[in-house]
Amino acid sequence: MFSRSARLYDAVYASIRDYPREAAELDRLIQERRPGARTLLDIACGTGAHLEHLTGYEVEGLDLDPEMLGVARERLPNVPLHEGDMADFDLGKRFDAVVCMFSSIGYVRTAERLRSAVSSMARHLEPGGVLVVEPWLSPEVWVDRHVGAVFVDQPELKIARMNVGEREGNLSIFEFEYLVGTPNGLERFNERHELGLFTVEQYLEAFRAAGLEVDHDPEGPMGRGLYIGSV
Ligand SMILES: C[S@@+](CC[C@H](N)C(=O)[O-])C[C@H]1O[C@@H](n2cnc3c(N)ncnc32)[C@H](O)[C@@H]1O
């Protein structure tokens, strides 16, 4: 997944996501449903960019990728960060809020693992706790062979990342081609990402099967929607 590009992740996504604003909105959603919520777990926390701005909480994070966790540990040396698979993890504790942002849930790939991931997240909620999941695209809105490109232009870091998204059944496949320029020279590499395309009904069903009541906001932070569950 992101192992080769973890050190570039923040530069690539800086222009795409507004982490301070998203953290403030998460806080609003959580406090509305569970006033006084104090503990929070970020699933697929990546480089810790949301955690950094969730300053009102005692936070922890979990991610599958050791390279992403390495960047998060440099950013947040005092935050407990766990390596694990969101579809099957047990931290032996519960939180007032569990969040899983930026479509990371899509990486579970299959509907069976979607259910298992949502139920693992739900098992980490305190009674009355809140689960917020930002989904990946549903099959109806996926546009096949869309050309994606991101360009970073900093004084000592230039990145061009391109891909043509493809669909195989209910999997969306991205073969990202990176060209990276630094004072040390130019580097080229590619990375393959596979994300499951799940319907709104599959997400809702996964939340209900985990014993949660669920609201669906079709917009969310960047038009992909947001699911908000509570015990
Ligand atoms: C698009 S990034 C999002 C990172 C972060 N949440 C953000 O908003 O910037 C997706 C993240 O999901 C993680 N990931 C993918 N599959 C995972 C799994 N099965 N369990 C836990 N994390 C996973 C990746 O390592 C990566 O850090």
PDBQT file of the ligand as one rigid body, heavy atoms in Angstrom, charges set to zero:
ROOT
HETATM    1  C1  LIG A 301      -5.889   6.911   2.727  1.00  0.00    +0.000 C 
HETATM    2  S1  LIG A 301      -4.903   6.488   4.092  1.00  0.00    +0.000 S 
HETATM    3  C2  LIG A 301      -5.751   7.398   5.374  1.00  0.00    +0.000 C 
HETATM    4  C3  LIG A 301      -4.891   7.728   6.557  1.00  0.00    +0.000 C 
HETATM    5  C4  LIG A 301      -5.494   8.727   7.544  1.00  0.00    +0.000 C 
HETATM    6  N1  LIG A 301      -6.712   8.183   8.165  1.00  0.00    +0.000 N 
HETATM    7  C5  LIG A 301      -5.784  10.055   6.886  1.00  0.00    +0.000 C 
HETATM    8  O1  LIG A 301      -6.939  10.509   6.923  1.00  0.00    +0.000 OA
HETATM    9  O2  LIG A 301      -4.841  10.673   6.355  1.00  0.00    +0.000 OA
HETATM   10  C6  LIG A 301      -5.397   4.818   4.401  1.00  0.00    +0.000 C 
HETATM   11  C7  LIG A 301      -4.724   4.191   5.595  1.00  0.00    +0.000 C 
HETATM   12  O3  LIG A 301      -5.332   2.925   5.835  1.00  0.00    +0.000 OA
HETATM   13  C8  LIG A 301      -4.331   2.047   6.317  1.00  0.00    +0.000 C 
HETATM   14  N2  LIG A 301      -4.844   0.671   6.184  1.00  0.00    +0.000 N 
HETATM   15  C9  LIG A 301      -5.089  -0.004   5.058  1.00  0.00    +0.000 A 
HETATM   16  N3  LIG A 301      -5.574  -1.224   5.332  1.00  0.00    +0.000 NA
HETATM   17  C10 LIG A 301      -5.661  -1.313   6.673  1.00  0.00    +0.000 A 
HETATM   18  C11 LIG A 301      -6.105  -2.327   7.561  1.00  0.00    +0.000 A 
HETATM   19  N4  LIG A 301      -6.558  -3.509   7.113  1.00  0.00    +0.000 N 
HETATM   20  N5  LIG A 301      -6.057  -2.086   8.890  1.00  0.00    +0.000 NA
HETATM   21  C12 LIG A 301      -5.588  -0.901   9.360  1.00  0.00    +0.000 A 
HETATM   22  N6  LIG A 301      -5.149   0.101   8.554  1.00  0.00    +0.000 NA
HETATM   23  C13 LIG A 301      -5.194  -0.099   7.234  1.00  0.00    +0.000 A 
HETATM   24  C14 LIG A 301      -3.133   2.387   5.446  1.00  0.00    +0.000 C 
HETATM   25  O4  LIG A 301      -1.931   1.876   5.969  1.00  0.00    +0.000 OA
HETATM   26  C15 LIG A 301      -3.231   3.909   5.428  1.00  0.00    +0.000 C 
HETATM   27  O5  LIG A 301      -2.504   4.467   6.492  1.00  0.00    +0.000 OA
ENDROOT
TORSDOF 0
